[in-house]
Amino acid sequence: MKKQEPGESQKAMRMLSMGLLIGLGSVPVYALYSHSVKQFFVVLSIGWLLCGGATLVGGTLGFLFGIPRTLQQENDNTPAQTGLPAQTQPHPVSYRANTNLEQISDWLTKILVGVGLTQIDAIRQGFYELTLKIANGLGHAAHGQVFAGSLISFTVVLGFLFGYLWTRLHLAGAMRIADQAAIGALVESVQQVSVRAESASRKIEDLKQQTEHDAAALNMVYRQLNPSTDLPEVKQEKLDEALKLASRPIRVQAFNRAWKFRSDSWRDPSLKDKMKLTIPIFRALIHNDPENLYHMNHGQLGFALKDMDPPEWEAAEAELSTAIRIRDERRETGWLYYEFVRAICRIMRDPDYQAGKPSTPKVRSEIVADLKAAQNFDEIKLVLSKTPETGQEPSVAVIDKWLELNQLSKEKLLSGE
């Protein structure tokens, strides 16, 4: 692999380092003229400290003079002021780096240059007195002041060049990286705020849209339960779609309205047609419950199909069977009216009952199982125990007739035997 050649800047840094080593090496050579070992080390220490201090002073001056300026565009550079066409005008930046260090450097360099030009005689006199004092520390040799002045001048210039060159090579890149990192953090922060604002806006829009869907669903349920000749008939597919887009609380509200509407009208023969209006709502709720999580939808639909005129016994039995299966799978207790009404549906669907004959063993066992399960509910047991003299319901009369045809004892059924 070919060795990479150093750049011009690296060569300059190496030459300055070698020059600094030469200055340091001149101190022990000068110290050899000492009259004793003790004086040798004194001169060596003073010389190296002088070399280091002068280099530090020169490096500081070089740093101040070498600080780069940030190129920034003023906001008031209009096309008329710059003389460039509007299409070629550079866009003003929205971020500007902190230039305090540059301003301080600019002030100090101007002060130093101004003072240096106006106080040359004072500086020369001060430098003379400084070298004279340092010469006393170097052993009072006749050439001590010359050596001190030369060493200070040499190392100050090298330190200045070293500090200036290092600042120009490394500080600009470091400042640029810092500025880019700050801009990147600012941009990221703005993007995060924008994302949050967009998310909030999207949620508000979704909420607004959901509110519209909920209002449309409730309006359609109301129209279904309160039909008017002024309004078109509510189609089943439209009702399905409206409740599909509605939120869960609105579906629950639709179910409760239909449930109350059915329970308030099913006993009155004159209201059978009104009770029938709840059937599309229950079917729409079932359509939008593909996982069969709610048995009450099927149960209420089964009740409505059983009580309509004319009754749909087979469909009612199927819905009640589905409601019982979901209830048992979810391990919910109660809702024994499902079995009670299903027993009635099975009796009315039995051709042997319609012919006035006993049911087959299979049908008889299914009906007896439903009646035994239903009589565990005290309210149903009370309904079954009523006679025509005590206000017996028509459904109980059907059960009594079926028990009589199949030679089954109602008393044993109610006692759980």
C-alpha positions in Angstrom: 0.0 0.0 0.0 1.4 3.4 -1.0 2.1 5.7 1.9 0.1 8.9 1.7 2.2 12.1 1.4 1.5 14.8 4.0 -0.2 17.9 2.9 1.3 21.4 2.8 -0.4 22.3 6.1 1.0 19.3 7.8 4.5 20.0 6.6 4.2 23.6 7.9 3.2 22.3 11.3 6.1 19.9 11.4 8.6 22.7 10.4 7.2 24.9 13.2 7.5 22.1 15.7 11.1 21.5 14.6 11.8 25.3 15.0 10.3 25.1 18.6 12.6 22.2 19.4 15.6 24.2 18.1 14.6 27.0 20.4 14.4 24.6 23.4 17.7 23.0 22.4 19.5 26.3 22.4 18.8 26.7 26.1 21.0 23.8 27.3 23.7 24.9 24.9 23.7 28.3 26.4 23.6 26.8 29.9 26.9 25.0 29.2 28.7 28.3 29.8 27.6 28.2 33.5 30.4 28.2 36.1 28.8 25.4 38.2 26.3 22.5 37.9 23.8 24.4 40.1 23.9 27.4 37.9 23.6 25.1 34.8 20.2 23.8 36.1 19.0 27.3 37.1 19.8 28.6 33.6 18.2 25.6 32.0 15.0 26.0 34.0 14.7 29.7 33.4 15.3 29.3 29.7 12.8 26.6 29.2 10.1 28.4 31.2 10.9 31.5 29.2 10.6 29.5 26.0 7.3 28.0 27.1 5.8 31.3 28.3 6.8 33.2 25.1 5.4 30.3 23.0 2.1 30.5 24.9 1.8 34.3 24.4 2.6 34.0 20.7 0.1 31.1 20.3 -2.6 33.1 22.0 -2.0 36.0 19.6 -2.0 33.6 16.7 -5.3 32.1 17.9 -6.9 35.5 18.1 -5.7 36.5 14.7 -6.6 33.2 13.1 -10.3 32.8 14.3 -12.3 32.4 11.1 -15.3 34.6 10.4 -18.7 33.1 9.8 -20.0 33.9 6.3 -23.5 35.2 6.8 -26.0 37.0 4.6 -27.8 40.0 5.9 -31.5 40.0 5.6 -31.6 43.4 4.0 -29.7 42.3 0.9 -32.5 43.0 -1.5 -32.1 42.5 -5.3 -31.9 46.3 -5.7 -29.0 46.5 -3.2 -27.0 43.5 -4.5 -27.6 44.2 -8.2 -28.5 40.6 -8.9 -31.7 39.3 -10.6 -34.4 38.2 -8.2 -34.0 34.6 -9.5 -30.4 34.4 -8.7 -30.6 36.0 -5.2 -29.4 33.7 -2.5 -32.0 32.8 0.1 -31.4 34.4 3.5 -30.5 31.8 6.2 -32.9 31.3 9.1 -30.1 30.3 11.4 -27.0 32.4 12.4 -24.1 31.1 14.5 -23.1 32.9 17.7 -20.2 35.2 16.7 -19.2 36.6 20.1 -15.7 34.9 19.9 -15.2 36.4 16.4 -16.1 39.9 17.6 -13.8 39.6 20.6 -11.0 38.4 18.4 -11.6 41.3 16.0 -11.6 43.9 18.8 -8.4 42.5 20.4 -6.5 42.3 17.2 -7.5 45.9 16.3 -6.5 47.1 19.8 -3.2 45.2 19.7 -2.3 46.6 16.2 -3.4 50.1 17.2 -1.5 50.1 20.4 1.6 48.5 18.7 1.7 51.3 16.1 1.2 54.1 18.6 3.4 52.8 21.3 6.5 51.5 19.5 9.0 53.4 21.6 7.3 52.3 24.8 7.2 48.7 23.6 10.9 48.8 22.7 11.8 50.3 26.1 9.7 47.7 27.9 11.2 44.8 25.9 14.7 46.1 26.7 14.0 46.2 30.4 12.4 42.7 30.3 15.4 41.2 28.6 17.7 42.9 31.0 15.9 41.4 34.0 15.9 37.9 32.4 19.6 38.2 31.6 20.2 38.6 35.4 18.5 35.3 35.9 20.7 33.7 33.2 23.9 34.3 35.1 24.8 37.9 34.4 26.7 36.9 31.3 27.6 39.7 28.8 25.6 38.0 26.1 22.6 37.1 28.4 20.4 39.9 27.3 21.0 39.1 23.7 20.1 35.5 24.3 17.0 36.4 26.2 15.8 38.8 23.5 16.5 36.3 20.8 14.8 33.4 22.6 11.7 35.5 23.3 11.4 36.8 19.7 12.1 33.4 18.3 9.5 31.5 20.4 6.9 34.3 20.3 7.0 34.3 16.5 6.9 30.4 16.3 4.1 30.3 18.8 2.2 32.9 16.8 2.6 31.0 13.6 1.8 27.7 15.3 -1.4 29.1 17.0 -2.5 30.9 13.8 -2.0 27.9 11.6 -3.6 25.5 14.1 -6.6 27.7 14.4 -7.1 28.1 10.7 -6.7 24.3 10.1 -8.8 22.9 13.0 -11.0 25.5 14.6 -13.0 26.3 11.4 -13.9 22.7 11.0 -14.8 22.3 14.6 -17.0 25.4 14.5 -18.7 24.2 11.3 -19.4 20.8 12.8 -20.8 22.4 16.0 -23.0 24.7 13.9 -24.3 21.8 11.8 -25.1 19.8 14.9 -27.0 22.7 16.4 -28.9 23.2 13.1 -29.6 19.5 12.9 -30.9 19.5 16.5 -33.1 22.5 15.7 -34.4 20.9 12.5 -35.1 17.7 14.3 -37.0 19.6 17.0 -39.0 21.5 14.4 -39.8 18.2 12.7 -41.0 16.6 15.9 -43.2 19.5 16.6 -44.5 19.3 13.1 -45.2 15.6 13.4 -47.0 16.1 16.7 -49.1 18.9 15.2 -49.9 16.8 12.2 -50.9 13.9 14.5 -53.1 16.1 16.6 -54.7 17.6 13.4 -55.3 14.1 12.1 -56.9 13.0 15.4 -59.1 16.1 15.3 -60.1 15.3 11.7 -60.7 11.6 12.6 -62.8 12.7 15.6 -64.8 15.1 13.5 -65.4 12.4 10.9 -66.4 9.8 13.6 -68.9 12.3 15.0 -70.4 12.7 11.6 -70.7 8.9 11.2 -72.2 8.5 14.7 -74.8 11.2 13.9 -75.7 9.6 10.6 -76.1 6.2 12.3 -78.4 7.5 15.1 -80.4 9.4 12.5 -80.9 6.2 10.5 -81.9 4.2 13.6 -84.4 6.9 14.5 -85.8 6.8 10.9 -86.1 3.0 11.1 -88.0 3.1 14.4 -90.1 6.1 13.3 -90.9 5.7 9.6 -92.5 8.6 7.7 -94.0 8.9 4.3 -92.0 12.0 3.8 -88.7 10.1 4.0 -87.5 7.2 1.9 -87.5 3.7 3.4 -84.3 2.7 5.2 -82.6 -0.1 3.3 -81.0 -3.0 5.2 -77.6 -2.5 3.5 -77.6 1.2 4.3 -78.3 0.5 7.9 -75.5 -2.1 8.0 -73.1 0.4 6.6 -74.1 3.2 8.9 -73.7 1.0 12.1 -70.4 -0.3 10.7 -69.0 3.2 10.6 -70.5 4.1 14.0 -68.5 3.9 17.2 -69.1 1.2 19.8 -71.0 3.5 22.2 -73.4 4.4 19.3 -74.0 0.8 18.5 -74.8 0.1 22.2 -77.2 3.1 22.1 -78.8 1.7 18.9 -79.2 -1.7 20.6 -80.8 -0.2 23.7 -83.3 1.8 21.7 -84.3 -1.2 19.6 -84.5 -3.4 22.7 -86.8 -1.0 24.6 -88.9 -0.5 21.5 -89.4 -4.2 21.1 -90.1 -4.8 24.8 -92.7 -2.0 24.9 -94.6 -3.3 21.9 -94.4 -7.1 21.6 -97.4 -8.0 23.9 -99.9 -5.7 22.1 -101.2 -7.3 18.9 -102.0 -3.9 17.5 -98.3 -3.0 17.8 -96.8 -6.0 16.0 -96.0 -4.0 12.9 -94.1 -1.5 15.0 -92.2 -4.2 16.9 -91.2 -5.6 13.5 -89.3 -2.4 12.8 -86.6 -3.5 15.3 -85.6 -6.6 13.3 -83.4 -4.7 10.7 -81.5 -3.0 13.6 -80.7 -6.3 15.3 -79.6 -7.8 12.0 -77.4 -4.8 11.3 -75.8 -5.1 14.7 -75.2 -8.9 14.1 -73.7 -8.0 10.7 -71.2 -5.8 12.3 -70.2 -8.4 14.9 -68.4 -11.0 12.8 -66.7 -12.5 15.8 -70.0 -13.1 17.6 -69.0 -11.4 20.8 -72.5 -10.2 21.8 -75.2 -12.9 22.3 -77.9 -10.3 23.1 -78.1 -9.2 19.5 -79.1 -12.7 18.5 -81.3 -13.2 21.5 -83.3 -10.0 20.8 -83.6 -10.8 17.1 -84.9 -14.3 18.1 -87.5 -12.8 20.4 -88.6 -10.3 17.6 -88.9 -13.1 15.0 -90.9 -15.2 17.4 -93.4 -12.4 18.2 -93.9 -11.0 14.7 -97.0 -11.6 12.7 -96.8 -14.2 11.3 -94.0 -15.6 13.4 -90.8 -17.0 11.9 -90.3 -20.0 14.2 -87.4 -21.6 12.4 -85.4 -18.3 12.1 -86.2 -17.5 15.7 -85.0 -20.9 16.9 -81.7 -20.5 15.0 -81.0 -17.1 16.4 -81.8 -18.2 20.0 -79.5 -21.2 19.5 -76.7 -18.9 18.4 -77.3 -16.7 21.4 -77.2 -19.7 23.8 -73.9 -20.9 22.3 -72.2 -17.5 22.5 -73.5 -17.1 26.1 -72.1 -20.5 27.1 -68.8 -19.9 25.3 -68.3 -16.7 27.2 -69.3 -18.4 30.4 -72.0 -15.9 31.2 -74.9 -16.9 33.5 -78.5 -16.0 33.3 -80.5 -15.1 30.1 -82.6 -18.3 30.6 -85.4 -16.8 28.6 -83.4 -18.0 25.6 -84.2 -21.6 26.4 -87.8 -20.8 27.4 -88.5 -19.1 24.1 -86.6 -21.7 22.1 -88.7 -24.4 23.6 -91.8 -22.6 22.4 -90.3 -22.3 18.9 -89.4 -26.0 18.8 -93.0 -26.9 19.9 -94.5 -24.7 17.2 -92.2 -26.2 14.6 -92.9 -29.8 15.5 -95.3 -31.3 12.9 -96.4 -33.9 15.4 -97.6 -31.2 17.8 -99.5 -29.5 14.9 -101.1 -32.9 14.2 -102.1 -33.3 17.8 -99.6 -36.2 18.4 -96.7 -36.8 20.8 -93.3 -35.6 19.6 -90.5 -38.0 18.6 -88.0 -38.9 21.4 -85.4 -36.6 19.9 -87.6 -33.6 19.7 -89.1 -34.4 23.1 -85.7 -34.5 24.8 -84.6 -31.2 23.3 -87.8 -29.4 24.4 -87.6 -30.9 27.9 -84.0 -29.9 28.3 -84.9 -26.3 27.4 -87.8 -26.2 29.8 -85.7 -27.7 32.7 -83.0 -25.1 32.1 -85.5 -22.3 31.9 -87.4 -23.2 35.1 -84.2 -22.5 37.1 -85.1 -18.9 36.7 -87.7 -18.0 39.4 -89.5 -15.6 37.1 -89.9 -18.2 34.4 -91.0 -20.8 37.0 -93.7 -18.4 38.1 -94.9 -17.9 34.5 -95.0 -21.7 34.0 -97.0 -22.3 37.2 -99.9 -20.0 36.1 -103.2 -21.4 35.0 -106.0 -20.0 32.8 -107.7 -18.9 36.0 -104.6 -17.0 37.3 -103.8 -15.2 34.1 -101.9 -17.8 32.0 -100.0 -16.5 29.0 -100.6 -18.0 25.5 -97.1 -19.4 25.4 -97.7 -21.3 28.7 -100.9 -22.7 27.2 -98.9 -24.0 24.3 -96.4 -25.7 26.7 -99.2 -27.2 28.8 -100.9 -28.7 25.7 -97.5 -30.1 24.5 -96.9 -31.7 27.9 -100.3 -33.2 27.9 -99.8 -34.7 24.4 -96.4 -36.2 25.5 -97.9 -37.4 28.8 -95.4 -35.4 30.9 -96.1 -33.9 34.3 -95.8 -30.2 34.7 -95.4 -30.6 38.4 -92.4 -32.8 38.0 -90.9 -30.4 35.5 -91.3 -27.5 37.9 -89.8 -29.6 40.7 -86.7 -30.3 38.6 -87.4 -34.1 38.4 
